[in-house]
Amino acid sequence: MKKAQRIDDLVAVLSALFVSDDEQAIEMSEKISDVLERKHVIITERMCRSVKNSTQSWHPFVKCAWSYNEQQMRSMNTQVWERSISFPIALALLLFTPAGTIRYWHGWIYLIIFFASSAAITIYLMKNDPALLARRMRAGPRAEKEKSQKIIMLFSMISFIGVFVVSALDYRFKWSPAPVPTVIMGDIAVAIGFFITFLVVKENAFASATIEVSEDQKVVSSGLYAIVRHPMYSGGLLIFLGTPLALGSLWGLALSTLSVIWLIWRLFEEEKYLSEKLPGYNEYRENVRYRLVPYFW
């Protein structure tokens, strides 16, 4: 079922339940507010406006839900911008400190592509799907539920950080400098990887950063999901392999193969999990043959 249809159905239910202002309705609204607080559910402006139009008056539940939504949105937006400021600073330190100079032009171009792409995706989600943005902000080893995934994410992060450090050291000591055309190819690969990521989050409202299945989640088989079963990983693969090339390091490319290994291991674990937890996923696997790379694997 499409997200818009789910919202419309919820609006209809709320309109039927919360027309009056009696004590029972107010008590019910307080209970629902408590549930929202525990579950961190985001009530969209569209839903609240629709309920208002249906009931001709703001019901206490709608007021409470909209107030909660505003608080959640402000808190989440603050976290988003804090990360948007701190992460580029950290990444710049990872590049320019081991490089021994800020005249590392490969690093500057890469940072521009990386953060322009990340910011574009973030702004899109803030405006169009804040619930997905909230889920994608819960990332990293601590956010994972399975022990194997915690291990995979930990070593994946270490490997990816290592690529930046080694590539910068490679630039400094001229171990294996990549030719300019190769650097340009790396930048293009990173940009395409982020564009694929954008297409995935635009198509799949359940594309969280952790391996999980939501209560109302459905199998997505349209868009890039009609070509490969894990298009988000396909985009990640391009970013992993393109990063050291964009930074001008062949040694970094060798190290990035470790990130690819962790990515593939995570893919296998996710397929196993989805096959057990997500209805219809096994049928989807039969219909879409390729996991990661079209016409190859």
C-alpha positions as CSV (number, residue, x, y, z in Angstrom):
1,M,0.0,0.0,0.0
2,K,1.3,3.5,-0.9
3,K,2.3,5.8,2.0
4,A,-0.3,8.4,0.9
5,Q,-3.0,5.8,1.1
6,R,-1.9,4.7,4.6
7,I,-2.1,8.3,5.7
8,D,-5.6,8.7,4.2
9,D,-6.8,5.6,5.9
10,L,-5.4,6.8,9.2
11,V,-7.1,10.2,8.7
12,A,-10.4,8.5,8.2
13,V,-10.1,6.5,11.4
14,L,-9.1,9.6,13.4
15,S,-11.9,11.6,12.0
16,A,-14.4,8.9,13.0
17,L,-13.0,8.5,16.5
18,F,-12.3,12.0,17.5
19,V,-15.2,14.2,16.4
20,S,-16.5,15.1,19.9
21,D,-14.8,16.8,22.8
22,D,-16.0,14.6,25.6
23,E,-13.8,13.5,28.5
24,Q,-13.4,10.0,27.1
25,A,-11.9,11.4,23.8
26,I,-9.6,13.6,25.7
27,E,-8.4,10.7,27.9
28,M,-7.9,8.7,24.7
29,S,-5.9,11.5,23.1
30,E,-3.6,11.6,26.1
31,K,-3.0,7.8,25.9
32,I,-2.2,8.1,22.2
33,S,0.2,10.9,23.0
34,D,2.0,8.7,25.4
35,V,2.3,6.0,22.7
36,L,3.7,8.6,20.3
37,E,6.3,9.6,22.8
38,R,7.4,6.0,23.3
39,K,7.4,5.1,19.6
40,H,8.8,8.3,18.2
41,V,6.1,8.5,15.6
42,I,6.1,11.6,13.4
43,I,2.6,13.0,12.6
44,T,2.7,14.8,9.3
45,E,1.3,18.3,8.7
46,R,-0.8,16.9,5.9
47,M,-2.5,14.4,8.2
48,C,-3.3,17.0,10.8
49,R,-4.7,19.4,8.3
50,S,-6.8,16.7,6.8
51,V,-8.2,15.8,10.2
52,K,-9.0,19.5,10.8
53,N,-10.9,19.7,7.5
54,S,-12.8,16.6,8.3
55,T,-13.9,17.5,11.9
56,Q,-14.2,21.3,11.3
57,S,-12.3,21.9,14.5
58,W,-9.0,21.1,16.1
59,H,-9.5,18.2,18.5
60,P,-7.2,17.9,21.5
61,F,-5.6,14.8,20.0
62,V,-4.7,16.7,16.9
63,K,-3.3,19.6,18.9
64,C,-1.3,17.3,21.0
65,A,0.0,15.3,18.1
66,W,0.9,18.3,16.1
67,S,2.6,19.9,19.1
68,Y,4.6,16.7,19.6
69,N,5.4,16.6,15.9
70,E,6.8,20.1,16.0
71,Q,9.0,19.2,18.9
72,Q,10.3,16.1,17.2
73,M,10.9,17.9,14.0
74,R,12.8,20.7,15.7
75,S,14.9,18.2,17.6
76,M,15.6,16.1,14.6
77,N,16.5,19.1,12.4
78,T,18.9,20.3,15.1
79,Q,20.6,16.9,15.1
80,V,20.8,16.8,11.3
81,W,22.5,20.2,11.1
82,E,24.8,19.4,14.0
83,R,26.0,16.3,12.1
84,S,26.1,18.3,8.9
85,I,28.6,20.6,10.5
86,S,30.7,18.2,12.6
87,F,31.0,15.4,10.1
88,P,32.7,17.5,7.3
89,I,35.1,18.9,9.9
90,A,36.0,15.4,11.0
91,L,36.4,14.1,7.5
92,A,38.5,17.1,6.5
93,L,40.8,16.4,9.4
94,L,41.1,12.7,8.3
95,L,42.2,13.9,4.9
96,F,44.3,17.0,5.4
97,T,46.1,16.0,8.6
98,P,47.8,12.9,7.2
99,A,48.2,14.6,3.8
100,G,50.3,17.2,5.6
101,T,48.8,20.1,3.6
102,I,45.5,21.7,2.7
103,R,46.7,21.9,-0.9
104,Y,45.3,18.5,-1.5
105,W,43.0,19.3,-4.4
106,H,41.8,15.7,-4.7
107,G,40.4,16.0,-1.2
108,W,38.7,19.3,-1.8
109,I,36.8,18.1,-4.9
110,Y,35.8,14.9,-3.1
111,L,34.5,16.8,-0.1
112,I,32.4,19.1,-2.3
113,I,30.9,16.1,-4.1
114,F,30.4,14.1,-0.9
115,F,28.7,16.8,1.1
116,A,26.7,18.4,-1.7
117,S,25.2,15.0,-2.4
118,S,24.6,14.2,1.2
119,A,23.0,17.6,1.8
120,A,20.7,17.3,-1.2
121,I,19.4,13.9,0.0
122,T,19.0,15.2,3.5
123,I,17.0,18.3,2.4
124,Y,14.8,16.1,0.2
125,L,14.0,13.8,3.1
126,M,13.4,16.7,5.5
127,K,10.8,18.1,3.2
128,N,9.3,14.8,1.8
129,D,9.8,12.0,4.2
130,P,11.0,13.1,7.7
131,A,10.1,9.7,9.1
132,L,12.6,8.0,6.9
133,L,15.2,10.6,7.7
134,A,14.7,9.8,11.4
135,R,15.2,6.1,10.7
136,R,18.3,6.8,8.7
137,M,19.8,8.8,11.4
138,R,19.8,5.7,13.6
139,A,22.9,4.2,12.1
140,G,26.2,2.6,13.1
141,P,27.1,-0.5,15.3
142,R,25.1,0.6,18.3
143,A,21.9,1.0,16.3
144,E,22.0,-2.6,15.0
145,K,20.1,-5.3,16.8
146,E,22.0,-8.4,15.7
147,K,25.5,-9.0,17.1
148,S,26.8,-10.0,13.7
149,Q,25.6,-6.7,12.3
150,K,27.2,-4.7,15.1
151,I,30.5,-6.4,14.2
152,I,30.1,-5.9,10.4
153,M,29.2,-2.2,10.9
154,L,32.1,-1.6,13.3
155,F,34.8,-3.1,10.9
156,S,33.1,-1.5,7.9
157,M,33.5,1.9,9.6
158,I,37.1,1.2,10.5
159,S,37.9,0.1,6.9
160,F,36.3,3.2,5.4
161,I,38.1,5.5,7.8
162,G,41.3,3.7,6.9
163,V,40.7,4.4,3.2
164,F,40.7,8.1,3.9
165,V,43.9,8.0,6.0
166,V,45.8,5.8,3.6
167,S,44.8,7.8,0.6
168,A,45.9,11.0,2.2
169,L,49.2,9.4,3.3
170,D,49.6,8.1,-0.3
171,Y,49.3,11.7,-1.6
172,R,51.8,12.9,0.9
173,F,54.5,10.3,0.3
174,K,53.7,9.6,-3.4
175,W,53.4,5.8,-2.9
176,S,51.0,5.1,-5.8
177,P,49.6,8.3,-7.3
178,A,46.6,7.8,-9.6
179,P,46.5,9.7,-12.9
180,V,44.1,12.6,-13.3
181,P,41.7,10.7,-15.6
182,T,41.4,8.0,-12.9
183,V,40.7,10.6,-10.3
184,I,37.9,12.0,-12.4
185,M,36.5,8.5,-12.9
186,G,36.5,8.1,-9.1
187,D,34.7,11.4,-8.6
188,I,32.1,10.4,-11.2
189,A,31.6,7.0,-9.5
190,V,31.0,8.7,-6.1
191,A,28.5,11.1,-7.6
192,I,26.6,8.2,-9.3
193,G,26.7,6.2,-6.1
194,F,25.0,9.1,-4.2
195,F,22.5,9.5,-7.1
196,I,21.5,5.9,-6.7
197,T,21.1,6.4,-3.0
198,F,18.7,9.3,-3.7
199,L,16.7,7.2,-6.1
200,V,16.4,4.4,-3.5
201,V,15.2,6.6,-0.6
202,K,12.8,8.3,-3.0
203,E,11.3,4.9,-4.0
204,N,11.5,3.0,-0.7
205,A,10.1,4.7,2.4
206,F,11.5,1.8,4.5
207,A,15.2,2.2,3.4
208,S,16.5,2.6,6.9
209,A,20.2,2.5,7.8
210,T,19.8,-0.6,10.0
211,I,18.5,-4.1,9.2
212,E,14.9,-4.1,10.4
213,V,11.4,-4.8,9.3
214,S,8.6,-2.3,10.2
215,E,5.2,-3.5,11.2
216,D,3.5,-2.3,8.0
217,Q,6.5,-2.8,5.7
218,K,5.8,-4.1,2.2
219,V,8.2,-5.4,-0.5
220,V,9.3,-2.7,-2.9
221,S,9.8,-4.1,-6.5
222,S,9.6,-0.9,-8.6
223,G,12.3,1.5,-9.7
224,L,15.8,0.2,-9.2
225,Y,14.4,-2.6,-7.1
226,A,13.1,-4.1,-10.3
227,I,16.8,-4.4,-11.5
228,V,18.7,-5.5,-8.4
229,R,17.5,-6.5,-5.0
230,H,19.8,-4.2,-3.1
231,P,20.3,-1.0,-5.0
232,M,21.4,0.9,-1.9
233,Y,24.3,-1.4,-1.7
234,S,25.0,-0.9,-5.4
235,G,25.3,2.8,-4.7
236,G,27.5,2.1,-1.7
237,L,29.8,-0.1,-3.8
238,L,30.4,2.7,-6.2
239,I,31.2,5.1,-3.3
240,F,33.5,2.6,-1.6
241,L,35.5,1.9,-4.8
242,G,35.3,5.5,-6.2
243,T,36.5,7.2,-3.0
244,P,40.2,6.1,-3.1
245,L,40.4,6.8,-6.8
246,A,38.9,10.2,-6.3
247,L,41.5,10.8,-3.6
248,G,44.2,9.8,-6.1
249,S,45.4,6.6,-4.3
250,L,45.8,3.1,-5.7
251,W,46.8,1.8,-2.3
252,G,43.6,3.2,-1.0
253,L,41.7,1.2,-3.6
254,A,43.4,-2.0,-2.4
255,L,42.3,-1.2,1.2
256,S,38.7,-0.4,0.0
257,T,38.2,-4.1,-0.9
258,L,37.9,-4.7,2.8
259,S,34.9,-2.4,2.8
260,V,33.4,-4.3,-0.1
261,I,33.8,-7.6,1.8
262,W,31.9,-6.2,4.8
263,L,29.2,-4.8,2.5
264,I,28.7,-8.2,0.8
265,W,28.6,-10.0,4.2
266,R,26.0,-7.5,5.4
267,L,24.0,-8.1,2.2
268,F,23.9,-11.9,2.8
269,E,22.8,-11.3,6.4
270,E,20.1,-8.9,5.3
271,E,18.7,-11.3,2.7
272,K,18.5,-14.0,5.3
273,Y,16.7,-11.6,7.7
274,L,14.2,-10.3,5.1
275,S,13.5,-13.9,3.9
276,E,12.4,-14.8,7.5
277,K,10.7,-11.5,8.5
278,L,9.3,-9.8,5.4
279,P,6.2,-11.4,3.8
280,G,6.6,-11.7,0.0
281,Y,10.4,-11.3,0.0
282,N,11.1,-14.8,-1.1
283,E,8.8,-14.4,-4.1
284,Y,10.6,-11.1,-4.9
285,R,13.9,-12.9,-4.8
286,E,12.6,-15.4,-7.4
287,N,11.5,-12.5,-9.7
288,V,14.6,-10.3,-9.4
289,R,17.6,-12.4,-10.0
290,Y,20.5,-10.1,-9.3
291,R,21.5,-8.9,-5.9
292,L,24.1,-6.1,-6.4
293,V,25.3,-5.7,-10.0
294,P,22.9,-6.1,-13.0
295,Y,23.6,-9.0,-15.3
296,F,26.5,-10.1,-13.1
297,W,25.6,-10.9,-9.5
